[in-house]
Amino acid sequence: MPTAATTTDPPMTGRPRKRSLTLRGHRTSVSLEDPFWDEFRAIARADGVSVSALAARIDEERGLDIGLASAIRLFVLRRVKEQADSPAAHQP
């Protein structure tokens, strides 16, 4: 059952925004919603890599049947779920 939004939940930002990246020396853009972009940047920072380097890694690993923006969203979702499922996330 979905939970009701609380006053601390960030507002939905709506449409994706284009962001510029450099993948293996080539400029490209990806359209992501602000919450996905913010979390993607936080993951890159935590991993000690640039956003472009992390995007290039995801780009190399994705299949031809999925776009880069979708691959980034799925990557972010997977990482957030892994963090939520980790034992450290359940400690007081």
N, CA, C and O atoms as a Tinker XYZ file with bonds, in Angstrom:
   368  protein
     1  N      0.837000   -1.170000    0.000000    73     2
     2  CA     0.000000    0.000000    0.000000    64     1     3
     3  C      0.886000    1.238000    0.000000    63     2     4     5
     4  O      1.791000    1.320000    0.830000    81     3
     5  N      0.670000    2.209000   -0.894000    73     3     6
     6  CA     1.505000    3.403000   -0.946000    64     5     7
     7  C      1.356000    4.225000    0.327000    63     6     8     9
     8  O      0.288000    4.266000    0.938000    81     7
     9  N      2.427000    4.866000    0.704000    73     7    10
    10  CA     2.368000    5.735000    1.877000    64     9    11
    11  C      2.094000    7.159000    1.445000    63    10    12    13
    12  O      2.447000    7.571000    0.340000    81    11
    13  N      1.461000    7.899000    2.329000    73    11    14
    14  CA     1.173000    9.301000    2.031000    64    13    15
    15  C      2.458000   10.114000    2.131000    63    14    16    17
    16  O      3.318000    9.836000    2.966000    81    15
    17  N      2.575000   11.102000    1.286000    73    15    18
    18  CA     3.751000   11.983000    1.323000    64    17    19
    19  C      3.719000   12.798000    2.601000    63    18    20    21
    20  O      2.661000   13.240000    3.050000    81    19
    21  N      4.889000   12.988000    3.177000    73    19    22
    22  CA     4.984000   13.816000    4.368000    64    21    23
    23  C      5.549000   15.170000    3.991000    63    22    24    25
    24  O      5.969000   15.388000    2.854000    81    23
    25  N      5.555000   16.065000    4.942000    73    23    26
    26  CA     6.064000   17.401000    4.653000    64    25    27
    27  C      7.565000   17.399000    4.398000    63    26    28    29
    28  O      8.101000   18.377000    3.877000    81    27
    29  N      8.261000   16.304000    4.758000    73    27    30
    30  CA     9.705000   16.249000    4.520000    64    29    31
    31  C     10.047000   15.643000    3.158000    63    30    32    33
    32  O     11.201000   15.697000    2.732000    81    31
    33  N      9.057000   15.068000    2.472000    73    31    34
    34  CA     9.319000   14.505000    1.154000    64    33    35
    35  C      9.568000   15.625000    0.162000    63    34    36    37
    36  O      8.866000   16.636000    0.185000    81    35
    37  N     10.575000   15.460000   -0.727000    73    35    38
    38  CA    10.819000   16.498000   -1.729000    64    37    39
    39  C      9.659000   16.534000   -2.724000    63    38    40    41
    40  O      9.064000   15.497000   -3.015000    81    39
    41  N      9.339000   17.695000   -3.237000    73    39    42
    42  CA     8.252000   17.773000   -4.209000    64    41    43
    43  C      8.657000   17.093000   -5.514000    63    42    44    45
    44  O      9.836000   17.066000   -5.865000    81    43
    45  N      7.692000   16.555000   -6.217000    73    43    46
    46  CA     7.958000   15.966000   -7.521000    64    45    47
    47  C      8.345000   17.091000   -8.472000    63    46    48    49
    48  O      7.675000   18.122000   -8.525000    81    47
    49  N      9.399000   16.896000   -9.204000    73    47    50
    50  CA     9.888000   17.963000  -10.067000    64    49    51
    51  C      9.351000   17.887000  -11.480000    63    50    52    53
    52  O      9.543000   18.813000  -12.268000    81    51
    53  N      8.682000   16.799000  -11.810000    73    51    54
    54  CA     8.070000   16.731000  -13.129000    64    53    55
    55  C      9.000000   16.262000  -14.212000    63    54    56    57
    56  O      9.576000   15.177000  -14.132000    81    55
    57  N      9.143000   17.076000  -15.213000    73    55    58
    58  CA     9.867000   16.686000  -16.424000    64    57    59
    59  C     11.363000   16.506000  -16.198000    63    58    60    61
    60  O     11.975000   17.177000  -15.367000    81    59
    61  N     11.930000   15.583000  -16.962000    73    59    62
    62  CA    13.391000   15.433000  -16.925000    64    61    63
    63  C     14.071000   16.688000  -17.490000    63    62    64    65
    64  O     13.498000   17.405000  -18.311000    81    63
    65  N     15.292000   16.932000  -17.037000    73    63    66
    66  CA    16.095000   18.035000  -17.571000    64    65    67
    67  C     17.315000   17.452000  -18.259000    63    66    68    69
    68  O     17.877000   16.449000  -17.819000    81    67
    69  N     17.715000   18.095000  -19.347000    73    67    70
    70  CA    18.906000   17.645000  -20.071000    64    69    71
    71  C     20.165000   18.032000  -19.311000    63    70    72    73
    72  O     20.287000   19.141000  -18.792000    81    71
    73  N     21.093000   17.090000  -19.260000    73    71    74
    74  CA    22.409000   17.309000  -18.627000    64    73    75
    75  C     23.466000   16.913000  -19.650000    63    74    76    77
    76  O     23.313000   15.923000  -20.366000    81    75
    77  N     24.515000   17.681000  -19.710000    73    75    78
    78  CA    25.613000   17.386000  -20.641000    64    77    79
    79  C     26.652000   16.511000  -19.962000    63    78    80    81
    80  O     27.007000   16.722000  -18.803000    81    79
    81  N     27.130000   15.528000  -20.706000    73    79    82
    82  CA    28.170000   14.617000  -20.236000    64    81    83
    83  C     29.201000   14.426000  -21.337000    63    82    84    85
    84  O     28.928000   14.667000  -22.514000    81    83
    85  N     30.376000   13.995000  -20.939000    73    83    86
    86  CA    31.397000   13.596000  -21.904000    64    85    87
    87  C     31.655000   12.113000  -21.695000    63    86    88    89
    88  O     32.106000   11.691000  -20.630000    81    87
    89  N     31.363000   11.325000  -22.733000    73    87    90
    90  CA    31.582000    9.884000  -22.672000    64    89    91
    91  C     32.698000    9.521000  -23.633000    63    90    92    93
    92  O     32.556000    9.629000  -24.851000    81    91
    93  N     33.814000    9.085000  -23.057000    73    91    94
    94  CA    34.982000    8.692000  -23.863000    64    93    95
    95  C     35.336000    9.755000  -24.899000    63    94    96    97
    96  O     35.568000    9.444000  -26.067000    81    95
    97  N     35.375000   11.013000  -24.459000    73    95    98
    98  CA    35.801000   12.113000  -25.311000    64    97    99
    99  C     34.732000   12.728000  -26.182000    63    98   100   101
   100  O     35.016000   13.673000  -26.918000    81    99
   101  N     33.508000   12.223000  -26.125000    73    99   102
   102  CA    32.421000   12.749000  -26.950000    64   101   103
   103  C     31.338000   13.356000  -26.072000    63   102   104   105
   104  O     30.908000   12.753000  -25.089000    81   103
   105  N     30.904000   14.558000  -26.438000    73   103   106
   106  CA    29.830000   15.222000  -25.697000    64   105   107
   107  C     28.497000   14.578000  -26.047000    63   106   108   109
   108  O     28.232000   14.259000  -27.206000    81   107
   109  N     27.672000   14.392000  -25.040000    73   107   110
   110  CA    26.324000   13.884000  -25.229000    64   109   111
   111  C     25.451000   14.484000  -24.145000    63   110   112   113
   112  O     25.949000   15.157000  -23.243000    81   111
   113  N     24.169000   14.246000  -24.227000    73   111   114
   114  CA    23.281000   14.719000  -23.171000    64   113   115
   115  C     22.366000   13.586000  -22.757000    63   114   116   117
   116  O     22.090000   12.663000  -23.523000    81   115
   117  N     21.912000   13.684000  -21.534000    73   115   118
   118  CA    20.995000   12.703000  -20.980000    64   117   119
   119  C     19.917000   13.475000  -20.232000    63   118   120   121
   120  O     20.213000   14.459000  -19.555000    81   119
   121  N     18.681000   13.037000  -20.350000    73   119   122
   122  CA    17.564000   13.694000  -19.675000    64   121   123
   123  C     17.161000   12.882000  -18.456000    63   122   124   125
   124  O     16.722000   11.738000  -18.571000    81   123
   125  N     17.318000   13.493000  -17.282000    73   123   126
   126  CA    16.970000   12.845000  -16.018000    64   125   127
   127  C     16.204000   13.813000  -15.134000    63   126   128   129
   128  O     16.413000   15.025000  -15.187000    81   127
   129  N     15.322000   13.266000  -14.329000    73   127   130
   130  CA    14.624000   14.054000  -13.324000    64   129   131
   131  C     15.628000   14.445000  -12.232000    63   130   132   133
   132  O     16.601000   13.732000  -11.990000    81   131
   133  N     15.384000   15.569000  -11.587000    73   131   134
   134  CA    16.310000   16.077000  -10.575000    64   133   135
   135  C     16.646000   15.057000   -9.487000    63   134   136   137
   136  O     17.824000   14.923000   -9.155000    81   135
   137  N     15.675000   14.325000   -8.907000    73   135   138
   138  CA    16.049000   13.361000   -7.863000    64   137   139
   139  C     16.994000   12.266000   -8.355000    63   138   140   141
   140  O     17.891000   11.854000   -7.619000    81   139
   141  N     16.809000   11.792000   -9.581000    73   139   142
   142  CA    17.723000   10.789000  -10.126000    64   141   143
   143  C     19.100000   11.388000  -10.362000    63   142   144   145
   144  O     20.111000   10.754000  -10.057000    81   143
   145  N     19.152000   12.594000  -10.898000    73   143   146
   146  CA    20.431000   13.254000  -11.147000    64   145   147
   147  C     21.180000   13.496000   -9.836000    63   146   148   149
   148  O     22.384000   13.254000   -9.746000    81   147
   149  N     20.456000   13.975000   -8.822000    73   147   150
   150  CA    21.089000   14.245000   -7.529000    64   149   151
   151  C     21.668000   12.972000   -6.926000    63   150   152   153
   152  O     22.789000   12.979000   -6.417000    81   151
   153  N     20.914000   11.886000   -6.981000    73   151   154
   154  CA    21.396000   10.622000   -6.428000    64   153   155
   155  C     22.545000   10.062000   -7.258000    63   154   156   157
   156  O     23.491000    9.497000   -6.709000    81   155
   157  N     22.467000   10.218000   -8.574000    73   155   158
   158  CA    23.545000    9.777000   -9.462000    64   157   159
   159  C     24.844000   10.505000   -9.122000    63   158   160   161
   160  O     25.905000    9.885000   -9.041000    81   159
   161  N     24.758000   11.808000   -8.926000    73   159   162
   162  CA    25.947000   12.587000   -8.543000    64   161   163
   163  C     26.488000   12.136000   -7.196000    63   162   164   165
   164  O     27.703000   12.042000   -7.019000    81   163
   165  N     25.597000   11.853000   -6.237000    73   163   166
   166  CA    26.026000   11.404000   -4.914000    64   165   167
   167  C     26.726000   10.044000   -5.000000    63   166   168   169
   168  O     27.716000    9.812000   -4.307000    81   167
   169  N     26.223000    9.163000   -5.834000    73   167   170
   170  CA    26.858000    7.850000   -6.015000    64   169   171
   171  C     28.248000    8.019000   -6.629000    63   170   172   173
   172  O     29.209000    7.395000   -6.177000    81   171
   173  N     28.352000    8.850000   -7.645000    73   171   174
   174  CA    29.661000    9.091000   -8.272000    64   173   175
   175  C     30.645000    9.643000   -7.237000    63   174   176   177
   176  O     31.791000    9.199000   -7.165000    81   175
   177  N     30.198000   10.601000   -6.447000    73   175   178
   178  CA    31.055000   11.190000   -5.409000    64   177   179
   179  C     31.482000   10.122000   -4.399000    63   178   180   181
   180  O     32.652000   10.055000   -4.024000    81   179
   181  N     30.532000    9.288000   -3.959000    73   179   182
   182  CA    30.845000    8.236000   -2.987000    64   181   183
   183  C     31.811000    7.205000   -3.565000    63   182   184   185
   184  O     32.633000    6.645000   -2.841000    81   183
   185  N     31.710000    6.957000   -4.868000    73   183   186
   186  CA    32.606000    5.998000   -5.539000    64   185   187
   187  C     33.940000    6.626000   -5.922000    63   186   188   189
   188  O     34.847000    5.924000   -6.370000    81   187
   189  N     34.070000    7.943000   -5.750000    73   187   190
   190  CA    35.324000    8.620000   -6.068000    64   189   191
   191  C     35.585000    8.768000   -7.547000    63   190   192   193
   192  O     36.737000    8.803000   -7.979000    81   191
   193  N     34.503000    8.858000   -8.341000    73   191   194
   194  CA    34.642000    9.026000   -9.785000    64   193   195
   195  C     33.812000   10.216000  -10.239000    63   194   196   197
   196  O     32.928000   10.684000   -9.521000    81   195
   197  N     34.104000   10.693000  -11.426000    73   195   198
   198  CA    33.306000   11.779000  -11.981000    64   197   199
   199  C     31.976000   11.234000  -12.486000    63   198   200   201
   200  O     31.835000   10.037000  -12.735000    81   199
   201  N     31.018000   12.118000  -12.632000    73   199   202
   202  CA    29.722000   11.740000  -13.194000    64   201   203
   203  C     29.914000   11.172000  -14.598000    63   202   204   205
   204  O     29.280000   10.181000  -14.962000    81   203
   205  N     30.781000   11.794000  -15.381000    73   203   206
   206  CA    31.024000   11.314000  -16.746000    64   205   207
   207  C     31.647000    9.925000  -16.753000    63   206   208   209
   208  O     31.293000    9.092000  -17.588000    81   207
   209  N     32.572000    9.668000  -15.833000    73   207   210
   210  CA    33.201000    8.348000  -15.766000    64   209   211
   211  C     32.180000    7.277000  -15.376000    63   210   212   213
   212  O     32.180000    6.180000  -15.934000    81   211
   213  N     31.317000    7.600000  -14.423000    73   211   214
   214  CA    30.290000    6.650000  -14.012000    64   213   215
   215  C     29.294000    6.418000  -15.149000    63   214   216   217
   216  O     28.889000    5.282000  -15.396000    81   215
   217  N     28.904000    7.472000  -15.830000    73   215   218
   218  CA    27.992000    7.341000  -16.972000    64   217   219
   219  C     28.630000    6.498000  -18.079000    63   218   220   221
   220  O     27.947000    5.698000  -18.718000    81   219
   221  N     29.930000    6.673000  -18.307000    73   219   222
   222  CA    30.618000    5.888000  -19.343000    64   221   223
   223  C     30.621000    4.415000  -18.974000    63   222   224   225
   224  O     30.443000    3.558000  -19.840000    81   223
   225  N     30.821000    4.113000  -17.699000    73   223   226
   226  CA    30.794000    2.717000  -17.262000    64   225   227
   227  C     29.402000    2.106000  -17.475000    63   226   228   229
   228  O     29.274000    0.982000  -17.961000    81   227
   229  N     28.372000    2.859000  -17.106000    73   227   230
   230  CA    26.998000    2.386000  -17.307000    64   229   231
   231  C     26.712000    2.219000  -18.792000    63   230   232   233
   232  O     26.061000    1.259000  -19.204000    81   231
   233  N     27.204000    3.160000  -19.593000    73   231   234
   234  CA    27.005000    3.110000  -21.043000    64   233   235
   235  C     27.634000    1.851000  -21.629000    63   234   236   237
   236  O     27.047000    1.215000  -22.505000    81   235
   237  N     28.813000    1.489000  -21.158000    73   235   238
   238  CA    29.500000    0.297000  -21.657000    64   237   239
   239  C     28.769000   -0.983000  -21.273000    63   238   240   241
   240  O     28.795000   -1.963000  -22.018000    81   239
   241  N     28.115000   -0.977000  -20.105000    73   239   242
   242  CA    27.481000   -2.183000  -19.584000    64   241   243
   243  C     26.033000   -2.361000  -20.040000    63   242   244   245
   244  O     25.478000   -3.453000  -19.925000    81   243
   245  N     25.420000   -1.295000  -20.556000    73   243   246
   246  CA    24.000000   -1.393000  -20.927000    64   245   247
   247  C     23.855000   -2.130000  -22.253000    63   246   248   249
   248  O     24.777000   -2.167000  -23.067000    81   247
   249  N     22.700000   -2.703000  -22.445000    73   247   250
   250  CA    22.407000   -3.363000  -23.709000    64   249   251
   251  C     21.971000   -2.345000  -24.742000    63   250   252   253
   252  O     21.696000   -1.188000  -24.423000    81   251
   253  N     21.912000   -2.790000  -25.973000    73   251   254
   254  CA    21.504000   -1.904000  -27.061000    64   253   255
   255  C     20.015000   -1.587000  -27.016000    63   254   256   257
   256  O     19.556000   -0.656000  -27.677000    81   255
   257  N     19.262000   -2.358000  -26.241000    73   255   258
   258  CA    17.821000   -2.175000  -26.190000    64   257   259
   259  C     17.369000   -1.190000  -25.103000    63   258   260   261
   260  O     16.170000   -1.028000  -24.880000    81   259
   261  N     18.311000   -0.540000  -24.433000    73   259   262
   262  CA    17.956000    0.404000  -23.372000    64   261   263
   263  C     18.740000    1.693000  -23.574000    63   262   264   265
   264  O     19.932000    1.667000  -23.882000    81   263
   265  N     18.066000    2.808000  -23.400000    73   263   266
   266  CA    18.717000    4.104000  -23.533000    64   265   267
   267  C     19.581000    4.423000  -22.329000    63   266   268   269
   268  O     19.423000    3.825000  -21.265000    81   267
   269  N     20.489000    5.363000  -22.498000    73   267   270
   270  CA    21.401000    5.728000  -21.421000    64   269   271
   271  C     20.658000    6.275000  -20.212000    63   270   272   273
   272  O     20.973000    5.900000  -19.082000    81   271
   273  N     19.683000    7.146000  -20.417000    73   271   274
   274  CA    18.939000    7.715000  -19.288000    64   273   275
   275  C     18.238000    6.613000  -18.493000    63   274   276   277
   276  O     18.265000    6.626000  -17.263000    81   275
   277  N     17.617000    5.671000  -19.179000    73   275   278
   278  CA    16.957000    4.560000  -18.496000    64   277   279
   279  C     17.970000    3.703000  -17.750000    63   278   280   281
   280  O     17.712000    3.266000  -16.628000    81   279
   281  N     19.116000    3.464000  -18.366000    73   279   282
   282  CA    20.159000    2.667000  -17.719000    64   281   283
   283  C     20.655000    3.362000  -16.454000    63   282   284   285
   284  O     20.916000    2.698000  -15.450000    81   283
   285  N     20.788000    4.684000  -16.485000    73   283   286
   286  CA    21.218000    5.423000  -15.303000    64   285   287
   287  C     20.149000    5.335000  -14.216000    63   286   288   289
   288  O     20.471000    5.114000  -13.048000    81   287
   289  N     18.881000    5.505000  -14.589000    73   287   290
   290  CA    17.807000    5.397000  -13.597000    64   289   291
   291  C     17.809000    4.027000  -12.923000    63   290   292   293
   292  O     17.681000    3.932000  -11.702000    81   291
   293  N     17.953000    2.964000  -13.722000    73   291   294
   294  CA    17.977000    1.613000  -13.165000    64   293   295
   295  C     19.202000    1.405000  -12.276000    63   294   296   297
   296  O     19.109000    0.745000  -11.242000    81   295
   297  N     20.339000    1.958000  -12.667000    73   295   298
   298  CA    21.551000    1.878000  -11.852000    64   297   299
   299  C     21.326000    2.555000  -10.504000    63   298   300   301
   300  O     21.662000    1.995000   -9.460000    81   299
   301  N     20.762000    3.753000  -10.526000    73   299   302
   302  CA    20.490000    4.493000   -9.290000    64   301   303
   303  C     19.527000    3.700000   -8.413000    63   302   304   305
   304  O     19.763000    3.555000   -7.213000    81   303
   305  N     18.453000    3.188000   -8.992000    73   303   306
   306  CA    17.482000    2.415000   -8.230000    64   305   307
   307  C     18.136000    1.203000   -7.575000    63   306   308   309
   308  O     17.904000    0.920000   -6.400000    81   307
   309  N     18.956000    0.493000   -8.345000    73   307   310
   310  CA    19.643000   -0.685000   -7.818000    64   309   311
   311  C     20.548000   -0.315000   -6.641000    63   310   312   313
   312  O     20.556000   -1.004000   -5.620000    81   311
   313  N     21.303000    0.763000   -6.784000    73   311   314
   314  CA    22.209000    1.174000   -5.702000    64   313   315
   315  C     21.440000    1.606000   -4.455000    63   314   316   317
   316  O     21.831000    1.267000   -3.337000    81   315
   317  N     20.362000    2.343000   -4.637000    73   315   318
   318  CA    19.551000    2.781000   -3.493000    64   317   319
   319  C     18.961000    1.563000   -2.782000    63   318   320   321
   320  O     18.936000    1.514000   -1.552000    81   319
   321  N     18.488000    0.584000   -3.551000    73   319   322
   322  CA    17.939000   -0.624000   -2.948000    64   321   323
   323  C     19.018000   -1.413000   -2.212000    63   322   324   325
   324  O     18.766000   -1.950000   -1.133000    81   323
   325  N     20.213000   -1.488000   -2.785000    73   323   326
   326  CA    21.323000   -2.186000   -2.124000    64   325   327
   327  C     21.659000   -1.517000   -0.802000    63   326   328   329
   328  O     21.896000   -2.195000    0.198000    81   327
   329  N     21.680000   -0.200000   -0.793000    73   327   330
   330  CA    21.976000    0.531000    0.443000    64   329   331
   331  C     20.884000    0.306000    1.476000    63   330   332   333
   332  O     21.179000    0.155000    2.662000    81   331
   333  N     19.633000    0.282000    1.048000    73   331   334
   334  CA    18.514000    0.078000    1.969000    64   333   335
   335  C     18.526000   -1.334000    2.546000    63   334   336   337
   336  O     18.107000   -1.551000    3.683000    81   335
   337  N     19.010000   -2.293000    1.757000    73   335   338
   338  CA    19.041000   -3.694000    2.194000    64   337   339
   339  C     20.293000   -4.053000    2.987000    63   338   340   341
   340  O     20.373000   -5.145000    3.549000    81   339
   341  N     21.275000   -3.147000    3.041000    73   339   342
   342  CA    22.528000   -3.458000    3.724000    64   341   343
   343  C     22.305000   -3.494000    5.236000    63   342   344   345
   344  O     21.448000   -2.777000    5.754000    81   343
   345  N     23.071000   -4.326000    5.946000    73   343   346
   346  CA    22.933000   -4.401000    7.407000    64   345   347
   347  C     23.138000   -3.048000    8.083000    63   346   348   349
   348  O     22.493000   -2.760000    9.091000    81   347
   349  N     24.020000   -2.222000    7.547000    73   347   350
   350  CA    24.271000   -0.912000    8.146000    64   349   351
   351  C     23.036000   -0.020000    8.108000    63   350   352   353
   352  O     22.868000    0.838000    8.975000    81   351
   353  N     22.174000   -0.210000    7.118000    73   351   354
   354  CA    20.970000    0.601000    6.994000    64   353   355
   355  C     19.955000    0.256000    8.074000    63   354   356   357
   356  O     19.048000    1.043000    8.343000    81   355
   357  N     20.096000   -0.916000    8.701000    73   355   358
   358  CA    19.116000   -1.368000    9.687000    64   357   359
   359  C     19.628000   -1.247000   11.108000    63   358   360   361
   360  O     18.951000   -1.677000   12.041000    81   359
   361  N     20.809000   -0.670000   11.299000    73   359   362
   362  CA    21.342000   -0.495000   12.640000    64   361   363
   363  C     20.813000    0.801000   13.235000    63   362   364   365
   364  O     20.611000    1.784000   12.523000    81   363
   365  N     20.588000    0.797000   14.554000    73   363   366
   366  CA    20.085000    2.019000   15.214000    64   365   367
   367  C     21.084000    3.132000   15.235000    63   366   368
   368  O     20.796000    4.209000   15.756000    81   367
